[in-house]
Structures are given as C-alpha cells and as structure tokens.
C-alpha cells in the first residue's frame, strides 16, 4: 500500500480548528431524555475534546459541559455536546479515526493522527472504530486525503469567527452534525 502523504497545511488547519474549541461551554438541553420533564442545573464539568501535540509537548483541549437533574424523575444528564456516547474525545476526532481506518490499519491511523498533531493511541482508535462501525461518516477529499465533513464544517465555522463574532457552541454542534432538530 502506498504511504499516505499529509500536507503540512492540513496539519495547521486541523490544529487551529481543534484549538479554537478550547474552553467552549455547552449548557443547553432539550428536556429529560427519560421522562421529558424539566431540569435544573446541576454542575459543570470539564471534558477532554482533544489532545494536541507540537512534537515536544502535549496540550489538552477541554470543553465545559453542564449537567442537569430532572425535577420529575431525578435522572442526571448532560447538555448537548459534540461527543458520541461513551467516548473520551470530541466527535470530529472519532469521525477522523473512522474515516482513516477505512483505508489503513489502526496502528497506522494512530501514526497519521500523530502527524496531524492529534494524540490517540492505536487501541483507542480500534475501540472507536469497532464500537461505531454501524455509523456512516460523510467524507470529502481535502488535499488528497479523505476527511470527515464534520471536521471540514467545523473548520469553516472557525474560519468565520473573530472578536466580534465568537464561536457559538450551538453552531459547533450543528457543524459536527449533532444538533437536535428542535434544539
């Protein structure tokens, strides 16, 4: 198999996109997922979105996810956030793992992610791919590499932000394809 060549500009784009999510607060919810009742704020938690590296040191990108308690049934649940169930990284990272794993083994996916500046070990890549193999990830080609649309959409969103137009958590959810239709 021919070695995949990753252009440095793609590395910079992905690093900038993921870094822009650092510190975002996800604090909106629809209703209790069990009974549909109303909820009150419970606590805010920092959750790891990605671990980036520049080759010498690692930087953890965290987002803040608010948790709620249902007044009716007492269930505790989290606000809508860009994470798939039972994963420790943001959904664009999972989508990238799944996309790359379609053309290469898990260890090579981990190596390519490291070249992009994203730290995910091969066993975690394997777990993400195997647990989510029933999902189809929409992709497109960017600089000769298949890239998930969630990452492309998030990059486009980040490119449009500035001091007067900051990154909106609800738009991040929509870019990742996780926004609820009524939300």
Z-matrix of the N, CA and C atoms (Angstrom, degrees):
N
C 1 1.439
C 2 1.528 1 109.65
N 3 1.302 2 115.67 1 138.43
C 4 1.453 3 121.89 2 -179.64
C 5 1.539 4 110.26 3 -72.67
N 6 1.318 5 115.67 4 137.27
C 7 1.464 6 120.98 5 -179.52
C 8 1.522 7 110.52 6 -68.34
N 9 1.323 8 116.01 7 133.22
C 10 1.452 9 122.67 8 178.91
C 11 1.527 10 109.01 9 -74.86
N 12 1.292 11 116.38 10 127.10
C 13 1.475 12 120.30 11 178.47
C 14 1.517 13 108.93 12 -103.08
N 15 1.302 14 114.74 13 126.30
C 16 1.460 15 120.64 14 -177.32
C 17 1.521 16 108.71 15 -107.63
N 18 1.334 17 117.22 16 118.31
C 19 1.466 18 119.33 17 178.98
C 20 1.533 19 111.50 18 -68.04
N 21 1.323 20 117.25 19 141.25
C 22 1.472 21 120.78 20 -179.30
C 23 1.529 22 113.66 21 -57.12
N 24 1.333 23 117.61 22 -30.48
C 25 1.467 24 119.01 23 179.81
C 26 1.521 25 111.20 24 -63.55
N 27 1.341 26 117.50 25 -34.82
C 28 1.461 27 120.89 26 177.69
C 29 1.526 28 110.32 27 -65.59
N 30 1.315 29 116.90 28 -38.61
C 31 1.474 30 121.27 29 176.34
C 32 1.524 31 110.16 30 -59.75
N 33 1.326 32 116.42 31 -46.86
C 34 1.469 33 121.03 32 -179.50
C 35 1.521 34 111.74 33 -63.74
N 36 1.331 35 116.95 34 -41.78
C 37 1.464 36 121.18 35 -179.83
C 38 1.521 37 110.46 36 -61.92
N 39 1.322 38 116.66 37 -47.04
C 40 1.461 39 120.66 38 -178.06
C 41 1.520 40 111.19 39 -66.66
N 42 1.323 41 117.59 40 -42.52
C 43 1.471 42 121.42 41 178.19
C 44 1.532 43 110.63 42 -60.15
N 45 1.321 44 117.17 43 -45.65
C 46 1.467 45 121.72 44 -179.47
C 47 1.521 46 110.86 45 -64.13
N 48 1.323 47 116.30 46 -42.67
C 49 1.463 48 121.23 47 -178.94
C 50 1.526 49 111.01 48 -61.92
N 51 1.319 50 117.08 49 -49.80
C 52 1.457 51 120.57 50 -177.75
C 53 1.533 52 111.62 51 -68.88
N 54 1.317 53 117.33 52 -36.18
C 55 1.471 54 121.27 53 178.64
C 56 1.524 55 111.59 54 -64.41
N 57 1.327 56 117.15 55 -31.78
C 58 1.469 57 121.36 56 -179.04
C 59 1.527 58 112.06 57 -65.28
N 60 1.327 59 117.01 58 -20.64
C 61 1.474 60 121.05 59 -179.11
C 62 1.522 61 112.76 60 -83.49
N 63 1.324 62 118.03 61 -6.68
C 64 1.465 63 121.75 62 -177.20
C 65 1.528 64 110.49 63 -60.68
N 66 1.331 65 116.26 64 124.19
C 67 1.458 66 122.04 65 176.13
C 68 1.520 67 115.88 66 85.34
N 69 1.325 68 118.84 67 1.65
C 70 1.468 69 120.22 68 177.97
C 71 1.523 70 109.97 69 -61.62
N 72 1.326 71 116.37 70 144.70
C 73 1.458 72 121.54 71 -179.29
C 74 1.527 73 109.00 72 -111.21
N 75 1.324 74 115.75 73 120.87
C 76 1.460 75 122.10 74 176.41
C 77 1.525 76 107.14 75 -105.71
N 78 1.340 77 116.06 76 107.77
C 79 1.462 78 119.68 77 -174.11
C 80 1.527 79 113.71 78 -133.98
N 81 1.336 80 117.20 79 18.67
C 82 1.471 81 120.18 80 178.46
C 83 1.520 82 109.80 81 -105.56
N 84 1.308 83 115.51 82 147.97
C 85 1.455 84 121.09 83 176.69
C 86 1.526 85 108.11 84 -143.29
N 87 1.319 86 115.69 85 164.49
C 88 1.466 87 119.84 86 177.37
C 89 1.521 88 109.20 87 -90.45
N 90 1.302 89 117.05 88 -69.82
C 91 1.454 90 123.72 89 177.75
C 92 1.524 91 107.12 90 -163.16
N 93 1.302 92 117.06 91 177.43
C 94 1.463 93 120.59 92 179.68
C 95 1.524 94 109.61 93 -59.64
N 96 1.337 95 118.35 94 129.40
C 97 1.462 96 120.17 95 -179.17
C 98 1.532 97 113.52 96 -69.10
N 99 1.336 98 117.32 97 -19.06
C 100 1.468 99 120.12 98 -179.60
C 101 1.528 100 112.60 99 -89.23
N 102 1.334 101 115.91 100 -55.79
C 103 1.470 102 118.76 101 -172.53
C 104 1.527 103 113.76 102 -111.94
N 105 1.325 104 118.03 103 -9.73
C 106 1.467 105 120.59 104 -179.46
C 107 1.517 106 113.25 105 81.31
N 108 1.319 107 117.21 106 7.58
C 109 1.457 108 121.56 107 -179.33
C 110 1.516 109 113.16 108 -75.59
N 111 1.333 110 114.90 109 172.29
C 112 1.462 111 119.85 110 178.83
C 113 1.529 112 109.10 111 -82.74
N 114 1.312 113 114.94 112 161.36
C 115 1.455 114 120.10 113 -174.99
C 116 1.522 115 110.57 114 -135.31
N 117 1.314 116 114.53 115 159.88
C 118 1.458 117 120.66 116 174.88
C 119 1.522 118 108.49 117 -116.68
N 120 1.317 119 115.63 118 154.70
C 121 1.455 120 120.65 119 178.71
C 122 1.518 121 110.71 120 -61.29
N 123 1.299 122 115.54 121 140.62
C 124 1.465 123 119.78 122 -175.50
C 125 1.525 124 110.01 123 -114.39
N 126 1.331 125 117.08 124 -63.01
C 127 1.463 126 121.43 125 -178.74
C 128 1.526 127 107.95 126 -162.64
N 129 1.325 128 116.27 127 158.84
C 130 1.472 129 121.17 128 174.54
C 131 1.518 130 108.20 129 -106.43
N 132 1.328 131 115.47 130 138.97
C 133 1.467 132 120.54 131 179.19
C 134 1.515 133 110.33 132 -127.70
N 135 1.318 134 113.74 133 141.52
C 136 1.458 135 119.63 134 173.29
C 137 1.522 136 107.83 135 -82.58
N 138 1.322 137 116.77 136 132.86
C 139 1.454 138 120.65 137 -179.24
C 140 1.532 139 108.70 138 -129.24
N 141 1.316 140 115.89 139 136.61
C 142 1.464 141 121.43 140 -178.92
C 143 1.524 142 110.38 141 -69.11
N 144 1.327 143 116.44 142 124.11
C 145 1.457 144 122.07 143 178.15
C 146 1.529 145 110.26 144 -95.98
N 147 1.323 146 116.33 145 -39.46
C 148 1.470 147 121.43 146 179.36
C 149 1.526 148 108.65 147 -164.83
N 150 1.330 149 115.00 148 158.85
C 151 1.461 150 121.10 149 171.15
C 152 1.526 151 105.99 150 -119.63
N 153 1.315 152 115.44 151 117.26
C 154 1.463 153 121.86 152 -178.03
C 155 1.519 154 110.03 153 -106.55
N 156 1.315 155 115.41 154 154.54
C 157 1.463 156 120.19 155 177.62
C 158 1.523 157 109.50 156 -137.86
N 159 1.320 158 114.67 157 149.44
C 160 1.465 159 120.00 158 173.68
C 161 1.525 160 109.97 159 -107.74
N 162 1.319 161 115.85 160 11.30
C 163 1.457 162 121.11 161 -179.51
C 164 1.515 163 112.39 162 104.78
N 165 1.346 164 116.94 163 -29.42
C 166 1.458 165 120.25 164 179.92
C 167 1.517 166 113.54 165 -112.05
N 168 1.322 167 117.29 166 -40.94
C 169 1.457 168 118.98 167 179.48
C 170 1.526 169 110.39 168 -133.48
N 171 1.312 170 114.31 169 151.85
C 172 1.460 171 121.47 170 -179.83
C 173 1.519 172 110.11 171 -97.11
N 174 1.321 173 115.69 172 147.36
C 175 1.461 174 121.48 173 176.18
C 176 1.522 175 107.65 174 -129.59
N 177 1.318 176 116.59 175 125.41
C 178 1.453 177 121.18 176 178.45
C 179 1.523 178 108.98 177 -89.72
N 180 1.322 179 115.45 178 126.32
C 181 1.461 180 122.20 179 176.17
C 182 1.523 181 106.54 180 -95.28
N 183 1.326 182 116.18 181 116.42
C 184 1.463 183 121.68 182 -178.63
C 185 1.514 184 111.08 183 -112.99
N 186 1.316 185 115.59 184 147.48
C 187 1.459 186 121.80 185 170.08
C 188 1.524 187 106.49 186 -120.42
N 189 1.315 188 115.97 187 161.32
C 190 1.459 189 120.71 188 -179.71
C 191 1.531 190 108.02 189 -108.60
N 192 1.320 191 115.37 190 125.60
C 193 1.462 192 121.47 191 -178.49
C 194 1.524 193 108.22 192 -117.94
N 195 1.333 194 115.82 193 123.59
C 196 1.458 195 120.71 194 179.86
C 197 1.531 196 109.82 195 -82.31
N 198 1.319 197 115.99 196 141.99
C 199 1.468 198 121.49 197 176.35
C 200 1.519 199 108.56 198 -109.41
N 201 1.321 200 115.02 199 150.82
C 202 1.453 201 121.52 200 -177.07
C 203 1.522 202 110.47 201 -127.99
N 204 1.343 203 115.35 202 157.98
C 205 1.466 204 121.72 203 173.46
C 206 1.525 205 107.54 204 -121.42
N 207 1.346 206 114.84 205 127.64
C 208 1.451 207 120.99 206 179.34
C 209 1.524 208 109.67 207 -70.69
N 210 1.318 209 116.84 208 131.29
C 211 1.460 210 121.67 209 179.57
C 212 1.529 211 110.14 210 -69.39
N 213 1.331 212 116.94 211 -34.77
C 214 1.461 213 121.51 212 -175.75
C 215 1.526 214 112.95 213 -76.34
N 216 1.339 215 117.26 214 -55.18
C 217 1.470 216 119.60 215 -172.82
C 218 1.530 217 114.09 216 -106.99
N 219 1.323 218 118.22 217 -10.73
C 220 1.451 219 121.28 218 177.56
C 221 1.521 220 115.02 219 84.77
N 222 1.328 221 117.92 220 -0.49
C 223 1.468 222 121.11 221 -178.94
C 224 1.528 223 109.98 222 -65.77
N 225 1.333 224 115.55 223 141.71
C 226 1.458 225 121.63 224 175.77
C 227 1.522 226 107.35 225 -103.12
N 228 1.338 227 116.32 226 130.96
C 229 1.466 228 120.99 227 -179.36
C 230 1.516 229 109.52 228 -145.07
N 231 1.322 230 115.53 229 161.73
C 232 1.463 231 121.87 230 -177.19
C 233 1.520 232 111.55 231 -96.82
N 234 1.312 233 115.01 232 156.31
C 235 1.459 234 121.11 233 173.83
C 236 1.518 235 109.21 234 -65.82
N 237 1.331 236 116.17 235 160.94
C 238 1.454 237 120.23 236 175.77
C 239 1.523 238 108.51 237 -61.22
N 240 1.330 239 116.52 238 128.44
C 241 1.462 240 122.35 239 -177.80
C 242 1.526 241 109.03 240 -145.14
N 243 1.339 242 118.54 241 159.28
C 244 1.472 243 121.04 242 -176.40
C 245 1.528 244 113.68 243 -78.80
N 246 1.331 245 115.54 244 59.75
C 247 1.457 246 121.72 245 178.68
C 248 1.520 247 109.05 246 -133.72
N 249 1.324 248 115.59 247 144.22
C 250 1.454 249 119.91 248 171.07
C 251 1.518 250 107.29 249 -85.46
N 252 1.343 251 117.85 250 156.82
C 253 1.466 252 119.53 251 179.52
C 254 1.530 253 112.10 252 -58.12
N 255 1.319 254 115.04 253 139.66
C 256 1.464 255 123.59 254 175.87
C 257 1.524 256 113.78 255 58.53
N 258 1.330 257 117.07 256 38.05
C 259 1.465 258 121.14 257 175.20
C 260 1.514 259 109.03 258 -125.59
N 261 1.328 260 115.60 259 154.71
C 262 1.459 261 120.91 260 -177.70
C 263 1.524 262 112.85 261 -106.41
N 264 1.300 263 117.85 262 -1.39
C 265 1.464 264 122.00 263 177.91
C 266 1.519 265 108.87 264 -122.21
N 267 1.333 266 115.96 265 160.71
C 268 1.448 267 120.88 266 179.34
C 269 1.526 268 112.67 267 -64.41
N 270 1.320 269 116.38 268 156.20
C 271 1.462 270 121.43 269 -176.04
C 272 1.536 271 114.08 270 -58.75
N 273 1.345 272 120.78 271 -34.62
C 274 1.471 273 118.16 272 177.13
C 275 1.532 274 112.50 273 -62.87
N 276 1.333 275 117.87 274 -32.49
C 277 1.460 276 121.38 275 177.85
C 278 1.531 277 109.64 276 -68.26
N 279 1.327 278 116.71 277 -43.66
C 280 1.469 279 121.15 278 179.04
C 281 1.522 280 109.61 279 -62.54
N 282 1.347 281 116.31 280 -44.41
C 283 1.470 282 120.68 281 178.60
C 284 1.528 283 110.96 282 -59.76
N 285 1.327 284 116.69 283 -39.94
C 286 1.460 285 120.80 284 178.78
C 287 1.527 286 110.86 285 -66.05
N 288 1.327 287 117.33 286 -40.89
C 289 1.476 288 120.65 287 176.47
C 290 1.528 289 110.67 288 -60.04
N 291 1.323 290 116.68 289 -47.04
C 292 1.463 291 121.23 290 -178.58
C 293 1.530 292 110.78 291 -64.14
N 294 1.321 293 116.90 292 -42.14
C 295 1.468 294 121.22 293 -179.21
C 296 1.521 295 111.27 294 -64.34
N 297 1.320 296 117.57 295 -47.82
C 298 1.461 297 120.51 296 -179.39
C 299 1.534 298 111.56 297 -66.64
N 300 1.342 299 116.77 298 -34.55
C 301 1.464 300 120.63 299 -177.99
C 302 1.534 301 112.59 300 -69.03
N 303 1.311 302 117.36 301 -12.16
C 304 1.465 303 120.14 302 177.00
C 305 1.519 304 111.43 303 -71.78
N 306 1.329 305 117.50 304 -18.99
C 307 1.461 306 120.54 305 -176.82
C 308 1.526 307 114.30 306 -123.83
N 309 1.336 308 117.94 307 0.19
C 310 1.465 309 119.46 308 -177.14
C 311 1.524 310 110.85 309 -155.89
N 312 1.344 311 116.93 310 161.75
C 313 1.468 312 120.27 311 177.41
C 314 1.529 313 112.13 312 -69.39
N 315 1.333 314 115.51 313 162.24
C 316 1.461 315 121.43 314 -175.81
C 317 1.524 316 113.23 315 -58.01
N 318 1.335 317 117.37 316 -39.56
C 319 1.466 318 119.61 317 -178.98
C 320 1.522 319 111.03 318 -65.09
N 321 1.328 320 116.79 319 -36.84
C 322 1.458 321 119.69 320 178.16
C 323 1.527 322 110.99 321 -71.39
N 324 1.344 323 117.20 322 -33.77
C 325 1.469 324 120.37 323 175.44
C 326 1.521 325 109.32 324 -59.79
N 327 1.327 326 116.68 325 -45.64
C 328 1.449 327 121.59 326 179.35
C 329 1.531 328 111.15 327 -60.65
N 330 1.334 329 116.50 328 -40.32
C 331 1.464 330 121.15 329 178.34
C 332 1.525 331 111.16 330 -65.43
N 333 1.330 332 117.03 331 -42.37
C 334 1.464 333 120.36 332 179.25
C 335 1.531 334 111.41 333 -67.34
N 336 1.325 335 116.32 334 -38.41
C 337 1.465 336 119.43 335 176.15
C 338 1.524 337 110.37 336 -62.40
N 339 1.336 338 117.02 337 -40.80
C 340 1.464 339 120.68 338 178.19
C 341 1.531 340 110.52 339 -62.83
N 342 1.332 341 116.44 340 -38.05
C 343 1.460 342 119.29 341 177.12
C 344 1.533 343 110.53 342 -64.69
N 345 1.337 344 116.56 343 -34.33
C 346 1.462 345 121.00 344 176.25
C 347 1.528 346 111.90 345 -74.91
N 348 1.339 347 116.23 346 -9.25
C 349 1.455 348 120.37 347 179.28
C 350 1.520 349 113.03 348 92.23
N 351 1.342 350 117.42 349 19.52
C 352 1.461 351 122.41 350 179.70
C 353 1.526 352 108.03 351 -115.03
N 354 1.315 353 116.30 352 128.03
C 355 1.459 354 120.70 353 -178.91
C 356 1.531 355 110.14 354 -96.72
N 357 1.328 356 115.79 355 111.34
C 358 1.469 357 123.37 356 172.18
C 359 1.522 358 105.81 357 -145.19
N 360 1.341 359 117.56 358 119.16
C 361 1.457 360 119.01 359 -178.10
C 362 1.532 361 111.05 360 -72.52
N 363 1.321 362 116.71 361 162.51
C 364 1.465 363 120.81 362 -173.25
C 365 1.515 364 113.06 363 -65.04
N 366 1.341 365 117.96 364 -29.23
C 367 1.463 366 120.12 365 179.77
C 368 1.523 367 110.59 366 -72.55
N 369 1.315 368 116.64 367 -34.43
C 370 1.457 369 120.37 368 176.36
C 371 1.527 370 109.84 369 -70.43
N 372 1.337 371 116.95 370 -40.66
C 373 1.468 372 120.42 371 175.30
C 374 1.519 373 109.23 372 -57.60
N 375 1.326 374 116.01 373 -46.86
C 376 1.474 375 120.84 374 -179.96
C 377 1.529 376 110.78 375 -57.91
N 378 1.322 377 116.52 376 -46.51
C 379 1.469 378 121.30 377 -179.64
C 380 1.530 379 110.97 378 -61.22
N 381 1.327 380 116.83 379 -45.77
C 382 1.466 381 120.36 380 179.93
C 383 1.528 382 111.57 381 -61.06
N 384 1.314 383 116.30 382 -44.48
C 385 1.466 384 120.63 383 -177.38
C 386 1.531 385 111.08 384 -68.43
N 387 1.321 386 116.82 385 -46.34
C 388 1.472 387 120.31 386 -178.28
C 389 1.527 388 111.42 387 -66.99
N 390 1.318 389 117.60 388 -43.37
C 391 1.469 390 120.59 389 -179.28
C 392 1.519 391 113.48 390 -70.15
N 393 1.312 392 117.39 391 -20.74
C 394 1.462 393 120.81 392 -175.98
C 395 1.523 394 112.67 393 -120.25
N 396 1.311 395 117.74 394 25.47
C 397 1.464 396 120.34 395 -176.40
C 398 1.522 397 113.25 396 -68.35
N 399 1.331 398 118.15 397 -18.32
C 400 1.455 399 120.88 398 178.02
C 401 1.531 400 112.35 399 -79.37
N 402 1.329 401 117.84 400 -10.10
C 403 1.461 402 121.44 401 179.38
C 404 1.516 403 110.12 402 -86.52
N 405 1.307 404 115.08 403 142.51
C 406 1.452 405 119.32 404 171.71
C 407 1.522 406 107.11 405 -104.61
N 408 1.291 407 115.11 406 128.32
C 409 1.454 408 120.75 407 179.95
C 410 1.520 409 107.66 408 -103.44
N 411 1.331 410 116.06 409 120.83
C 412 1.456 411 120.58 410 176.88
C 413 1.525 412 108.65 411 -68.94
N 414 1.338 413 116.49 412 132.18
C 415 1.463 414 120.77 413 -177.48
C 416 1.520 415 110.81 414 -129.35
N 417 1.300 416 114.03 415 166.82
C 418 1.454 417 122.21 416 172.84
C 419 1.526 418 107.03 417 -146.29
N 420 1.314 419 116.25 418 165.07
C 421 1.451 420 119.43 419 178.64
C 422 1.518 421 109.41 420 -95.48
N 423 1.316 422 115.36 421 130.85
C 424 1.457 423 122.13 422 -179.80
C 425 1.519 424 107.64 423 -135.93
N 426 1.306 425 117.17 424 117.88
C 427 1.463 426 122.61 425 -177.32
C 428 1.529 427 111.81 426 55.31
N 429 1.329 428 116.56 427 36.64
C 430 1.455 429 121.42 428 176.60
C 431 1.517 430 115.61 429 80.88
N 432 1.338 431 117.00 430 10.09
C 433 1.461 432 121.76 431 -178.01
C 434 1.531 433 108.58 432 -127.13
N 435 1.330 434 117.06 433 139.33
C 436 1.463 435 121.58 434 174.54
C 437 1.525 436 108.22 435 -71.06
N 438 1.318 437 116.38 436 125.15
C 439 1.463 438 122.40 437 -178.03
C 440 1.533 439 107.67 438 -130.03
N 441 1.330 440 118.45 439 140.02
C 442 1.469 441 119.92 440 178.82
C 443 1.525 442 111.67 441 -65.38
N 444 1.328 443 115.94 442 142.50
C 445 1.462 444 120.85 443 179.46
C 446 1.527 445 111.85 444 -62.35
N 447 1.329 446 117.29 445 -29.77
C 448 1.463 447 119.08 446 178.86
C 449 1.527 448 110.78 447 -60.06
N 450 1.311 449 116.81 448 -38.61
C 451 1.459 450 121.10 449 178.51
C 452 1.531 451 111.42 450 -71.88
N 453 1.318 452 116.67 451 -39.03
C 454 1.468 453 121.37 452 177.30
C 455 1.529 454 109.89 453 -64.66
N 456 1.339 455 117.30 454 -45.15
C 457 1.470 456 121.20 455 179.13
C 458 1.521 457 111.57 456 -63.03
N 459 1.322 458 116.52 457 -40.64
C 460 1.458 459 120.63 458 178.41
C 461 1.525 460 110.81 459 -65.92
N 462 1.328 461 116.71 460 -38.39
C 463 1.466 462 121.08 461 176.89
C 464 1.519 463 110.83 462 -62.66
N 465 1.327 464 117.12 463 -43.69
C 466 1.467 465 121.27 464 178.48
C 467 1.526 466 110.91 465 -63.12
N 468 1.319 467 116.57 466 -38.81
C 469 1.460 468 121.10 467 178.63
C 470 1.531 469 110.68 468 -65.17
N 471 1.320 470 116.42 469 -45.21
C 472 1.468 471 120.86 470 179.75
C 473 1.524 472 110.70 471 -64.05
N 474 1.323 473 117.11 472 -35.92
C 475 1.469 474 120.89 473 -179.55
C 476 1.534 475 111.79 474 -64.45
N 477 1.322 476 117.19 475 -24.50
C 478 1.469 477 121.17 476 -178.47
C 479 1.523 478 113.32 477 -92.46
N 480 1.328 479 117.85 478 1.97
C 481 1.465 480 120.13 479 -177.86
C 482 1.521 481 111.09 480 -92.66
N 483 1.308 482 114.23 481 153.72
C 484 1.460 483 122.10 482 174.65
C 485 1.527 484 108.16 483 -158.97
N 486 1.310 485 118.27 484 -170.36
C 487 1.467 486 120.94 485 -178.43
C 488 1.523 487 112.05 486 -61.99
N 489 1.324 488 117.37 487 -37.24
C 490 1.467 489 121.35 488 -178.60
C 491 1.523 490 112.01 489 -83.08
N 492 1.327 491 116.91 490 -18.78
C 493 1.460 492 122.06 491 -177.87
C 494 1.535 493 108.61 492 -131.81
N 495 1.350 494 117.15 493 76.56
C 496 1.470 495 119.50 494 -176.04
C 497 1.532 496 112.02 495 -71.25
N 498 1.305 497 115.12 496 167.26
C 499 1.461 498 122.55 497 179.94
C 500 1.531 499 109.40 498 -68.44
N 501 1.334 500 116.15 499 124.57
C 502 1.459 501 122.35 500 -178.63
C 503 1.529 502 109.84 501 -96.91
N 504 1.331 503 118.74 502 125.33
C 505 1.467 504 120.83 503 -178.76
C 506 1.529 505 113.86 504 -56.51
N 507 1.324 506 117.81 505 -35.46
C 508 1.471 507 119.93 506 179.70
C 509 1.525 508 111.15 507 -68.83
N 510 1.316 509 116.98 508 -34.42
C 511 1.465 510 120.64 509 175.76
C 512 1.528 511 110.80 510 -70.62
N 513 1.338 512 117.01 511 -32.87
C 514 1.467 513 120.91 512 175.57
C 515 1.531 514 109.38 513 -63.40
N 516 1.337 515 116.72 514 -43.91
C 517 1.463 516 120.34 515 176.92
C 518 1.528 517 111.50 516 -59.53
N 519 1.317 518 116.05 517 -43.89
C 520 1.469 519 120.06 518 179.80
C 521 1.528 520 110.46 519 -65.26
N 522 1.319 521 117.55 520 -41.21
C 523 1.472 522 120.90 521 178.96
C 524 1.525 523 111.13 522 -62.87
N 525 1.317 524 116.27 523 -35.51
C 526 1.468 525 120.81 524 178.87
C 527 1.524 526 112.44 525 -80.97
N 528 1.323 527 116.83 526 -3.71
C 529 1.467 528 121.00 527 179.39
C 530 1.510 529 113.08 528 76.86
N 531 1.322 530 118.06 529 24.16
C 532 1.461 531 121.25 530 -176.30
C 533 1.518 532 114.40 531 -114.89
N 534 1.322 533 117.93 532 4.12
C 535 1.469 534 120.02 533 -178.03
C 536 1.518 535 109.10 534 -75.56
N 537 1.308 536 115.00 535 135.67
C 538 1.457 537 120.55 536 179.00
C 539 1.538 538 109.80 537 -74.67
N 540 1.317 539 119.07 538 142.70
C 541 1.453 540 121.74 539 -176.04
C 542 1.534 541 113.54 540 -58.30
N 543 1.315 542 118.58 541 -32.89
C 544 1.464 543 119.81 542 -178.76
C 545 1.520 544 111.90 543 -95.07
N 546 1.332 545 118.14 544 1.12
C 547 1.455 546 121.06 545 -172.75
C 548 1.457 547 113.81 546 -90.95
